[in-house]
Amino acid sequence: MKILLKMKKYVFVIALSLISSLGSIAQEYNYGVMFGVNSSNKRLSKKELGKEIYDSKTTLNLNAFIEYKSKGFWGISIEPGFIQKGSKESFYSLEEGEFDYSQLNYIQVPLLAELFATEKLYFSIGPEFSYLLSAKMKSDDSKIDITDIYDKRFELSGIIGLNYKILKKFDIGIRYSHGLTRILELGSTHNGRVKEYNKYFQFLIKYRI
């Protein structure tokens, strides 16, 4: 009987410890949704050409996220979602007329390290993996599907950002994403081949569920 009582006591202590541990682990993880407004643009490997063609375009993104915060100064965030990229474009084609802008639709998965300067202020840095779903270009009054001209559907970018927790469930932040792999090769000049890359600045709001 005494042995049985001791076993029950040990089981109770172990169960209580496990529940306590799971509770503390759950508190370290958060998940939710985030919304971003982007100033999106493209850049060329020959900078002097890009200044003549491209200008920034306002685009949107919507992501889910799951984040882990250590007891120290660091954390990790994974943010799968959808993002629009592209730019305003000013050049003329004899076949299609004057182009106004291009819009590129991607599935993206940023994988970011979060470094906390304070409990509320933290930095984000890491890679962004993207896959092109579709691309359209506005020419005069019509939209043209240009998805097939992008032979590189997969894109790797680097992200750096600054975030601030304004409330327990809400963060705001700013980010910059810089394309590291080309999305298109436009041709050659006397200085070499001209490659096209994405880039964007982003204002974001995160909501923890």
C-alpha positions as CSV (number, residue, x, y, z in Angstrom):
1,M,0.0,0.0,0.0
2,K,2.8,2.4,0.9
3,I,4.6,1.5,-2.3
4,L,1.4,2.3,-4.3
5,L,1.0,5.7,-2.5
6,K,4.6,6.5,-3.3
7,M,4.2,5.6,-6.9
8,K,1.1,7.8,-7.1
9,K,3.0,10.6,-5.5
10,Y,5.9,10.3,-8.0
11,V,3.5,10.1,-11.0
12,F,1.8,13.2,-9.7
13,V,5.1,15.1,-9.3
14,I,6.3,14.0,-12.8
15,A,3.0,15.0,-14.4
16,L,3.0,18.4,-12.7
17,S,6.6,18.9,-13.8
18,L,5.7,18.0,-17.4
19,I,2.7,20.4,-17.4
20,S,4.8,23.1,-16.0
21,S,7.5,22.5,-18.6
22,L,5.0,22.5,-21.5
23,G,3.5,25.7,-20.2
24,S,6.8,27.5,-20.1
25,I,7.7,26.2,-23.6
26,A,4.3,27.3,-25.0
27,Q,5.0,30.8,-23.6
28,E,8.2,30.9,-25.7
29,Y,6.4,30.3,-28.9
30,N,4.0,32.7,-30.6
31,Y,2.1,32.7,-33.9
32,G,-0.1,35.0,-35.8
33,V,-0.5,37.0,-39.0
34,M,1.3,40.0,-40.5
35,F,0.4,42.5,-43.2
36,G,2.9,44.6,-45.1
37,V,2.8,47.6,-47.5
38,N,5.9,47.6,-49.8
39,S,7.7,50.1,-51.9
40,S,8.9,47.6,-54.5
41,N,11.4,48.2,-57.3
42,K,13.9,46.3,-59.5
43,R,17.6,46.9,-60.0
44,L,19.9,46.0,-62.8
45,S,23.4,44.7,-62.6
46,K,24.3,47.8,-64.7
47,K,23.0,50.6,-62.3
48,E,23.1,53.4,-64.9
49,L,20.5,51.5,-67.0
50,G,18.1,50.9,-64.1
51,K,17.9,54.6,-63.3
52,E,16.4,55.2,-66.7
53,I,13.8,52.5,-66.6
54,Y,12.5,51.7,-63.1
55,D,10.6,53.5,-60.4
56,S,9.1,52.3,-57.1
57,K,5.6,50.7,-57.1
58,T,3.3,50.2,-54.0
59,T,2.6,46.5,-53.4
60,L,1.2,44.3,-50.6
61,N,2.0,41.1,-48.7
62,L,0.1,38.9,-46.3
63,N,1.9,36.3,-44.2
64,A,1.5,33.9,-41.2
65,F,4.3,33.6,-38.8
66,I,5.5,31.4,-35.9
67,E,8.3,32.8,-33.7
68,Y,10.4,31.4,-30.9
69,K,11.9,33.7,-28.2
70,S,14.8,32.4,-26.1
71,K,15.3,33.4,-22.5
72,G,18.3,35.5,-23.8
73,F,18.5,38.2,-26.4
74,W,17.7,36.2,-29.5
75,G,14.7,34.5,-31.3
76,I,13.7,32.9,-34.6
77,S,10.8,33.7,-36.9
78,I,9.4,31.8,-39.9
79,E,6.9,33.7,-42.0
80,P,5.3,31.9,-45.0
81,G,3.0,33.9,-47.1
82,F,2.2,35.8,-50.3
83,I,3.9,39.0,-51.6
84,Q,3.7,41.2,-54.6
85,K,6.9,42.6,-56.1
86,G,7.6,44.6,-59.3
87,S,8.1,48.2,-60.4
88,K,6.8,51.1,-62.4
89,E,8.5,50.9,-65.8
90,S,8.9,53.6,-68.5
91,F,9.9,52.2,-71.9
92,Y,8.2,51.6,-75.2
93,S,7.8,48.5,-77.3
94,L,6.6,48.6,-81.0
95,E,4.6,45.4,-80.4
96,E,3.0,46.2,-77.1
97,G,3.1,50.0,-76.8
98,E,4.1,51.8,-73.6
99,F,4.6,49.9,-70.4
100,D,3.3,51.3,-67.1
101,Y,4.3,48.7,-64.5
102,S,5.0,45.1,-63.8
103,Q,3.6,43.0,-61.0
104,L,5.2,39.8,-59.8
105,N,3.3,37.5,-57.4
106,Y,5.4,35.3,-55.1
107,I,5.0,32.7,-52.4
108,Q,7.7,33.7,-49.9
109,V,9.2,32.1,-46.7
110,P,11.4,34.5,-44.8
111,L,13.5,32.7,-42.1
112,L,14.8,35.3,-39.7
113,A,16.9,35.6,-36.6
114,E,15.6,38.2,-34.2
115,L,18.1,40.1,-31.9
116,F,16.5,41.9,-29.0
117,A,18.1,45.2,-28.0
118,T,15.3,45.6,-25.3
119,E,12.2,43.7,-24.5
120,K,10.3,45.7,-27.1
121,L,12.9,46.7,-29.7
122,Y,14.5,44.0,-31.9
123,F,16.3,43.5,-35.2
124,S,15.5,40.9,-37.9
125,I,18.0,39.5,-40.3
126,G,18.1,36.4,-42.5
127,P,17.2,34.9,-45.9
128,E,14.0,35.2,-47.9
129,F,13.0,32.3,-50.1
130,S,10.5,33.1,-52.9
131,Y,8.9,31.3,-55.7
132,L,7.2,33.1,-58.7
133,L,3.6,32.2,-59.2
134,S,2.7,34.7,-62.0
135,A,3.8,37.9,-63.5
136,K,1.8,40.6,-65.4
137,M,2.7,43.8,-67.1
138,K,0.4,46.7,-67.8
139,S,0.6,48.1,-71.3
140,D,-1.7,51.0,-72.2
141,D,-5.2,49.8,-71.0
142,S,-4.5,46.0,-70.9
143,K,-2.5,43.6,-68.7
144,I,-0.2,41.1,-70.4
145,D,0.9,37.8,-68.8
146,I,4.7,37.7,-68.8
147,T,5.2,34.8,-66.5
148,D,7.0,32.7,-69.2
149,I,9.8,35.2,-69.7
150,Y,11.1,34.6,-66.1
151,D,13.2,31.5,-66.5
152,K,14.3,31.8,-62.8
153,R,11.2,31.2,-60.7
154,F,13.1,30.6,-57.5
155,E,14.5,33.7,-55.8
156,L,16.9,34.1,-52.8
157,S,17.0,37.5,-51.1
158,G,18.4,38.9,-47.9
159,I,16.3,40.8,-45.3
160,I,17.2,43.2,-42.6
161,G,14.6,45.0,-40.4
162,L,13.8,46.9,-37.2
163,N,10.7,46.1,-35.1
164,Y,9.0,47.5,-32.1
165,K,6.3,45.9,-29.8
166,I,3.7,48.6,-29.3
167,L,1.3,46.3,-27.5
168,K,1.4,42.8,-26.2
169,K,-0.2,41.4,-29.4
170,F,1.0,44.1,-31.9
171,D,4.4,44.8,-33.5
172,I,5.3,47.3,-36.1
173,G,8.4,47.3,-38.2
174,I,10.4,48.3,-41.3
175,R,12.4,46.1,-43.5
176,Y,14.6,46.1,-46.6
177,S,14.8,43.1,-48.9
178,H,17.6,42.8,-51.4
179,G,17.5,40.2,-54.2
180,L,20.6,38.0,-54.3
181,T,19.7,35.8,-57.3
182,R,18.6,37.2,-60.7
183,I,15.0,37.0,-61.8
184,L,15.7,37.8,-65.5
185,E,18.6,38.2,-67.9
186,L,17.9,41.1,-70.3
187,G,20.8,40.7,-72.7
188,S,24.3,41.9,-73.1
189,T,26.1,45.3,-73.5
190,H,29.7,46.2,-74.2
191,N,30.2,46.1,-70.3
192,G,28.7,42.6,-69.9
193,R,25.4,40.8,-69.4
194,V,22.5,42.8,-67.9
195,K,20.6,41.0,-65.1
196,E,17.5,42.0,-63.2
197,Y,16.9,41.7,-59.5
198,N,14.0,42.5,-57.0
199,K,14.3,44.8,-54.0
200,Y,11.7,46.4,-51.7
201,F,11.2,48.5,-48.5
202,Q,8.4,47.3,-46.3
203,F,6.3,48.7,-43.5
204,L,4.6,45.8,-41.5
205,I,2.2,45.1,-38.7
206,K,2.3,41.8,-36.8
207,Y,-0.6,40.5,-34.8
208,R,-0.2,37.6,-32.4
209,I,-3.2,35.3,-32.1
